[in-house]
Amino acid sequence: MKRKADEELSTPPSKKKASDVDDIRKRFSVDLSDQQTLDSFTLEYANSKPYKHAVIKDLIAQSLLRKVRSEIQDSISFTPKETDIYRIHQSGDLANLDGLDDASLQRLPSLLSLRDALYSEAFRTYVSQITKSGPLSGKKTDMAVNVYTPGCHLLCHDDVIGSRRVSYILYLTDPENPWKKEWGGALRFYPTQTHTAEGINERPVKVPLPDWSVSIPPSFNQLSFFAVQPGESFHDVEEVYAHEKRSDGEDGKTVRMAISGWYHIPQEGEPGYEPGAEEKLAEQSSLQQLQGKGDEYDLPRISFRAYEITAGHDHQPDATNEKQDGLEETQGLTEQDLDFLVKYLNPVYLTPDTLDSVSDAFTEQCSLLLSDVLHKKFADQLREFLTSEEERSLPTSASEIKDTTVWNVARPPYKHRYLYQQPSAVLHDESSSQTPLYELLNSLLPSVPFRKWLQLATHQNILSHNVLARRFRRGQDYTLATSYDEKNPRLELCFNITPTPGWGSEDEPSEGNDKADGQVPGGEAPPVGGYLAYMVGDENPKDPETGSDHDVRVPTDLSTGGRASGSIKTSDAKHTKADPAVYQATGDEEDDGVLFSTLASWNQMALVLRDKGTMRFVKYVSKQAKGDRWDLLGEFEIEEVQEEEDDDGEATTERADDPSPTIDTRGGFHGYSEDSEDSD
């Protein structure tokens, strides 16, 4: 069956039958020939903020769109998909419907009719006149059905891929149960801030602010559309929230169904086609623009600090000098170091036997998960403080948060958004310096005694540190996958200090599974996200035709259970308190690219030796979570291990001269590698 758009291309406009044009126009509720209506939409589009967009209500003939919705529900299968940037249920590409067999096409006549109407010359011209975008392609159609059930979301991005010119969403929500704003699922637009670049030939840089400024809730038969603009058309889709049963007793499943797609620039053979135009668009891509000079406007700014060692005072001055019973001086740690560390750390982790077990496990796997790391007394104080903080309301805007609290908001949102504190930040009140969180951030993690302990635990020579306290708010915060591109591996630490339960741990199994059996999914208890994941980077270029701005796909089990390469638990009943360290291999046999992951949890420390190309992200925290995700992130630059051959011709490892205590390396490991046996 030949595409209708192709028929239009092969038929001169003067020879097209008037009946065909009339038939297309009858599929719309909006009169495409009414100039007054067109002028109204054009004016709305031209005056819109934060960038040009428009909304057309009741676009399609009601009878046609209701039939389309029924055909989708009855005949189209949905595949659950999750990456760092979204969680949705998606159909196949509707542009390829003509490739179906006749029996399948007979079940989708209304959907075919809708697609041909949306990409007809009449409607493409209508959209072009409103947006002033120039000619739009009728040959390259690009659309799919997306279903958002509770917990589904799409995070901030700008849609700039390939030849896209206009982005659109046509909503197919339940016409008998009008969508309510409190159910979420809104299309939200982000304003940008322009930074003047230095240099004569440098262009100004636009960076999106962390707060959206326009929110458009879904509505049946509503079309929302905007021009795709590099570095400007930033938007997201708000998480869909569950709601209670309806007043008529029917199950209140929240299903945000929509057809989304793009109009592209003219392709070869079409009017308006310009050779090389697609390549020019690629050069203007915001991804290229912002990955370079735009990084300097990122918050928080990475700042590695060298350790300051003064004779006799290589730890914080507020450390206790009281002798701790049962602690022997560990090699490399002085009695003074131990007195300082035991205020914060579980004494078990300061014993030689435990440190040997920890270092052996880390040397083997290059990643580790330690449980019950904090001293019980300090952990109780910290948990009480964090719990009280969650009970206090926070300002909603990033500017208010910065001005009235000890927190700042990470940005830009196409990379990350969360609350953070850095060491030695200006305090808004004196009591802040006495909080347990402040002590961890400013006293423990940057200290020389902790550096010594970390070197013994990992057999790495640590040169400098960059530490953050982070809070990921429910329904707002995340980090998208970023690659580590330095040649030398980096040691990374994540101190999980989330005080609330319900993050999908093994003792709290998730309810229900995603469905992909031809029916629209809905009604399951959604995963709440908030997990930390390290994954193998994709060496192959992203395919623009996939329609995804990010392609870091994650297995569904990451939402319900962490996947640490090894773990050490102080509470293991099979071992005595004097020797609690037990290595447990928990790697998945399937090669799904996951190197290490851990759920939001309480009093756990994740250690990872991060190699070049390894991706890291924290999954978006759902509004359905019982609390916020809290952690402390430590990044440590380490001395490069150099391999040399000994007299027998075997490889050995040596380091340059080091002013810190000598630490042997075992195994000469270099972190994660896709080709390594330890990469799972």
N, C-alpha and C positions, 0 to 999 in steps of 0.2 A: 504494500500500500504506500503510495507516494505521499510525502508530507505536504500538507496544504500550503505551508509557508514556501516550499519549493515551487509549488504550482504558481503562487503569486509572483515569484521571481522570474519564472519563465514566461509569464504572460504580461505584455505591455499594459500599463494602466488604462489606456484608451480602449483596449479590447476586453477588459474585464466585464463580466455580466453585472448589471446593476442589481440583479436578484441576489448574487453572491454577497455583495457589499451590504445589502439590506439584511440578509440572513445573519451576517456577523453582528450588525448593530442591534438586532433583536435579542442577542444574547446578553446585552447590557441593560441595566436599569437606568444608568446615566445616559442622557441623550448626547452622543458624541458630536452631533452637528450643531448643538446649541452654543452659540458664541458667548453668551452671557455667563453660562456655567463654566466654560473654559477659562474665561477671563478671571472669574472668581478663584478658581484653583491656581491659576498662574500667579495672581497677586498674593495668595496665601503662601505659596511656595517661595516667592521672591522675598517676603518679609519674615520668614521663619528663622528661628534661632534654636540651637547654637550654630547650626549650619542648615542649608536649604533642604526642606522636606515638605511633604504634604500628605493629607489623609483624605481619601474619598470613601464616604459611607454609602452603603447600598449600591455597590458598583455593578454587580452581576444580577441578571434576572433571577428572582427568588426561586422559582421552580427549578431552574437549571442548577443552581448551586446546592439546593437541597438534594437533588438527585446525585450530584457529584459527591456529596458527603456520604450518602448511603452506599454508593459504589465503593468508595474508599473503605468504609467500615466492613463491607461484605467481601471484598475481593483483593485487597492489598495487604501484604504482609509487612510487618515492621521489624526492623533489626535494632536491638538496643545497642547504643554506641556510647563509649565514654573515653574521653581524653582528658588532658590537663585543663582544657578550656571549656568543655561542654559535657553534658550528660543528656542524651535525647534518644528518641526512637525514630528511625528514619526509614523511608521507603527507598526504592531504587530511583534512578533518574527518570523522571516523567518525560523528558525529551526523547527517550528511546522507546516510547510506547509503540511506535510503528514497527519495532522489531519483534513484537509479540505475535503469536499465532492468531488465526482468525477466531478461534474459540475464546481466547482470552480477551481479544479486542471487543467481542460482542458483549462482554460483561462490563465494559468501561466506555460506553458511547458518550455519556455526559462528560466524563473526564476529558476525552479526546476533544469534544466540542469546546470545552472551557480552554484547553491549552491552545487550540487553534485561534480562539477569540483573543486571548491575551497576547499572542504573537502575530496577530493579523496586522496588515499594513495600517488599517484604520486606527487601531489602538496604539500601535507603536508611534504613529504620527502624533496622536493625542498626548502621549507621555512626553515625547520630544518637544512639543510646543510648550508644555508646562515647565519642563526642567531646563529648556534651552541647551540640551545636551548634544544636539546634532542628530544625524540619522542613527537609528538603532537597527541591529541585525534581526532579520526574520529567519535567517538560515541557522544561526547558532542559538537554539533555545536551551534554557538551563533552569530547571525547576525540579522540586521534590516536595513530598509531603513530610513534614516534621510533626511529631507528636510529643508534647511535654506533659508528663504526669507528675505528681508530687515529687519534689526533689530534683527535677530536671531544670537545666539552666544553660545559658551560653554567656561566657564572660567577655570582657571588653576586647574589641578588635575593630578594624576599619574596612574590611571587605576588599582590600586592594589586592587582587590577584588577576593576572593575565589581562584580558580585554574587557573586563566588566566596566560598565558605564553607569547603570542605574540598578539599585537594589530594591526589591519589593517583597511584601508579605501580604497575602490574602488569607484572612482568617475564616476558619471553618468550625468555630466553636458551636456548641449546641444551641440552635435557634430557639428551642423551647425553654431553655434555662439560661437566660442572659448572664454573661460573664460579669462577675463583681470584682471591683478593684482590689479588694483584700485577698483575692485568690492568687495574686501575683501575675507572672507571665507577661508583664508589660515590656514593650520596646522602649529602651531608654537611651538618650543621646547625651554625650559628654562634651562640654565646652573645652576649648584649648587655650593655652597661654602662649603667646608668641615671644620668643627670646631672640634678641638681635645678635647675630653671629659676628665674630670678628673677621676681618679680611674683606677686601674689595669684592672678590668673586664668591664669597660665602652667602648663601641664602639664609633668611631668618628660619628659625626652627620652631615648629608648633608642637607643643607637648600637652596631651590631655590632662585635665585636672582630675583628682580622685573622686569627685562627686558629680553625679549626673545632674542635669538641669531640666530635662524634658522627659516626661513619662507618658507613653501612649498605651493604655490598657487594650487588650484584645476585644473585638466585637464581631459577631457573625457578619460576613459580607462586607468587611471593611478592608480597604487597601491602604497600606502605608508604604511610602516609597521615598527614596532620596538618591541624590547623585553620589557615586563612589568617588571620593576625593582623597588622594594620598595625604596622610598626615592630618586629616581633619574629620573624616566621617566615622568617628569612633562611637560605638554603640554596644549595648549588650541586651540580653533578654533576662529579665528578672526571674528568679526561681519561682516555680509554681508551687503553691502551698495547698495542703490538704484542707478540706472543709467538712463540716458535719453533714448528717443526712438532711435532705430537703424536707420542707414542711409536708409534702405529699407522701413521705415515707420512703421515697426512692433513695438508693445509695448515692451519696454525694460525691461521686468520683469527679476529680478535677482533671479534665482532659483539654489541653490547649492544642487543638489541631489547626494547622495552617499550611498553605502552599507557599513556599518561599523560593525565590530565584533571582535571576539577574537578566538584564538586557545588556547585550554586548555591543561593541563598536562594529560597524559593517565589516563583513568578511569578503574575501576575494570574490569578485563577480557581482557584488551588490552595489547599488548606488551609494556614494559616499565613502567607498573603500579607499584607504590611503596606505600604500606600501610602507612598511616600517612603523606604522602607528602603534602596533601592539608592543614593539620593542621600546618605543619612546615611553609608553606607559610604565613599562617595567623599570625604566631608569628613574622614574618619579616615585617609585614605590616608597611608601613611608617606612617600610621595614629597612630598606637600604639607608634612607635618610636618617632615621632615628638610631640605628645601630652604631652609627659613627659618632658625629659630633653631638647628637642628642643625648648620649649617655651621661654627659656632664651635668645634666639637669635631673638625673635620677636621685631619688631619696629612698633609703638612706645612702649616703655616700660611703663607699668602702674605704676604710683607713686602717692599714696594718700598722701596728705599733711594736717597736722593739722593746724587749724587757730591760728594765733598769735595775741593775744589781749594785747595791751598796754594801760595803763590808759590814757584816753582822746584822744587816737589816734587809734581807731579801724577801720579806713578806710584809703584809699590811700591819700597821702599828697597833690595830685594835685586837690582834690575836691574843688569846689567853696564854699565859705562861705557866698555867697549872699543869702538873705532871699527870699524864693519862695512864692509868693502870692497864696492864696487859698489852701495851704497844712496845715492840722492840724497834730499835732504829733500823729502818730499811736502807739498803745500799742506795746512796744518792740522796736520801732524805735525812736531814739532821733532826735532832730532837726538837729543835725550835720549829722546823717545818711541820713535824708531826703534831705538835701542840696547836699550830695554826689550823692545819687541815682537819683535825678531828672535831673542830667546832662545826664543820659543815658536812663532812663525809662520814659515811658508815665506817666505824673502826675496822670492820672486816676487810674492807678494800684497802686498808693501809698495811696489812700484814704481808710479809714476803711471799708466803705460799699463795695467797690470793692473787697478788700481782703477777706471779709467775704464770698462774693459770690464765689470767686475763691476757697477758702478752703472748702466750703460746696460741691461744684461740685467735687473737687478732692477727698474728703473724700468718696463720694458716689461711684465714678467710678474707683478711683486709676489711672486715666489718664486724661489728659486735653490738649486742644489746645487753646492757647491764641493768639489773633491777635493784630496787631498794638502795640506791646509791647515797642518798642523803642521810645524815645522822637523824635518828628518830625525833629527838627533841627539836632540832631545827626544822625538820620536815613538817612536824605538827604546827609549828609557828607559821611556816610558809603557807600551808594549806588553809589555815584559818584566815590569813591575810588575803589570799587570792579569792577565797569564797566570799569574804566581805566586799572585795572589790567588784565582784560580779553582781552583787546586790545593789550597787550604786549605779545610777543611770549616767550614761556618757552623752556629751553633746553629739549632735548628728553630723555637723559639717566638719571638714578637715581643719578649717581655719579656727573654729571654736575649740576643737580638741587641742590644737597647738597652743592657743592663747590661754586656756584655762586648766590644762592638765599637764602632767609630766610626760605625756605621750606626743608623738608626731605620727603622721600618716604616710606610709610608703607609697611611692608613685614612680612612674606613670602606671595607670591601671591596666594597660595592655601588657605589662610585665608582672605587676604585683600590687596588692593593696592589703595592708595590715597596720596595726599600731606597733610602734617600736620605741625603745629607749636605747641610747648609747651611753657608754661609761662617762662619768663626770659631766653629765648634762646639768644645765642650770636648774636648780630646784625651785618649785613654786612655794614650798613651805618646808620648814625645818624638819618636820616629822618624816618627810620622804627619805631622808638619809638613814632613818632607823628601821626601814622596812626590810623584811627578809629578801625580797626581790632585789632591792637596791644593793644589799650586801653580796648576793650572788654575782650581780653584774659588775660591781665596782671593787669588791674585795677579793672574792674567790677566783673567778675565771681569769682575770688579768695578772694574778699573783705569780711570783717565781716558784713558791712551793707547789702550786697546782701545775705549773709547767713541768716541774721535776716529776710529779706523780704521773702526768700524762705521758711523759717520755718513757717512764718505766712501764706503763701499761701498754704502750704501742711500739716501743723500740724505734721511735723516730726522734730525730734531733730537731726540736722546734726553735725557729728563729724569731717569729713575730706572731702577733695575734690580732684578730678583728672580732669583737663580740657584740651581740645584740640581745636585748630582751624583746620578745615579740608576743603580741596578743592578736589572735585571729577571731574577729567578732562573728557571731552567728548571722548568716544571711548576707554577709558582705565580703569577707576576706579570703585571700588565696595568694599563692605565687604560681605563675605559669612556668613551664619547663624552660630552663636555661642551661646552656652547655658550658662546661669548664674547658677553656681553650689553652691554658698554659701548658708548657712542656713538662714541667716538674709536677708530680702529684702533690695534692694538698690534703692535710688532715682536717677532717670536719667533725664537729661534735654537736649533737642536738640533745639538750637537757629537757626531756618531756616533764612538764610540771602542771598538767591539766587536772584540776581538782574534781571534775565531774565525771560520772560514769556514763555508759551508754554509747560508746564509740565503736561498737561492733567487735569486741574482743571475743575470744573463743568461749568464754563463759557467758556471753550474751549473744547468742546466735541471732542472725538477722531473720526477719520474717518474710517469706515469699521470695519468688524469683521473677526475673523479667520474662515476659512472654513474647514469642515471635512466631505465633501459629496462625497468623492471618487476621486476628482480631486486634482491635485497638487496646493497648495495655492500659492498666489503671487499677488503683486500689491497693497496691502493694505498699508495705512500709519501706520508705526509701532509705538507702544508706545516707549517713550524715556527713561523709567525707572527712576532711581534716587530717588525713594520713600523709606522712612524709614518704616520698618515693625517690629512689635513684634508679635510672634506667639507661640502657645502652643508647647512645645517640644514633640517629638515622644518617648513615653515610650517603644515601641516595637522595638526590634532589626531590623536593616535594612536587607531586603531580598537580598542576593547577586545576585539572579537571575534576579532582575529588571534591572540590567545593569547601575544603577545610583549611582554615588559616593556620591551624596547628595540627600536627599529626603524631602526637605522642600518645598512642593508644595504650590503655591500661587494662589488665585483666580484671574481671568483675570481682574476684576474691580479694582484691586489695582493700575494698571498702569494708570487709568483714573480718579481716585478719592480717596482721603484719607479716612480712616475710623476711625475717632477719637471717643472715647467713649463719650467725651463731648467737647464742645468748648465754648469759651467766646470771643465775638467780641465787640470791642469798637465802631464799625461803625453801629451797629444795629439801624435802624431808629425808632424802636418802643420804644426806651428808651432814656432818657435824658443823656447828657454828665456827669451829676453828678452820674448817676447810670447805667453804660453801661453793667454790667456783667449779661449775660444771659446764663443759662445752656441749652444746646440743645443735646438731646440724638440722636445719629446717628448710633447706632449699627446695624449690619446686623443680621437678624433673623436666618440665616443658621449658623450652627455650623461648620465653615470651618477652625477653628483653629486660625483665625486672632483676636488678642486681641486689637491691636491698629496700625494704619498706618497713615502716612501723606505724601503728595507729597512735592517735592522741592518747596519752596515758599519764599515769601519776608516778613520779619518782623513778624514771627510767632514763638512762643515758645511752644514746646511740653514737657509735664511733665508726667513721667511714674514711678509708683512704681513697680519695677521689682522683681518678686518672683523667687524662685529657679526653674530651668528648663525652664524658658522662653527664647525663641530664639529671636535674634535681627540681622537684616541685613539691608544694604542699597543696593538696586538693582543697577546692572551695569548701568552706564549712557551711553546711545547710542550716537554714533557720530552724529546722526540726531538731537540731542538736540540743542536748540538755544544758550546755554551757559553751563558753568560748574555749578555743585551743590556746594554751599558754606554753611557751618554751623559751629557752635561751639557746642561741645559735653561736657557735664558736668556729672560726675558720683560722687555721694555723699554717703558716708557711713553714716548710720543713727543708732540711738540707738534702740535696740530691745524693742518692746512693750511687756510687761508681763501682762497677765490677772490674776486678783484676784477677789474673790467674796466679795461683800460688806455684810452688816448686813442682808440684805433682800435675800441674796443668789444669787444676780444677778452679772454678770461679769462686772468688771471695768478694766480700763487700767492704769498702773502706769509705770513711768520711774525711772531710777536711778537718783541720784542728778546730776544736770546740771548747769554748771557755766553760761550758756547763759540764756536769758530771758525765763520765764516760758511760755510754750505753751500747751494748753489743747489738748488732742486727742479726736476726735469725732468718735464714731462707732467702734473703736478698729480694723480697717481694717489692713490686713497684705499683701496687694499686690495681684497680679494675682494668681489664682488657677484654675485649670481645673474643679474642682468640685464646684467652687463658682458661685453664681447667677450672679456675675458681670464679669464673665470671657469673655463675648463677648465684 
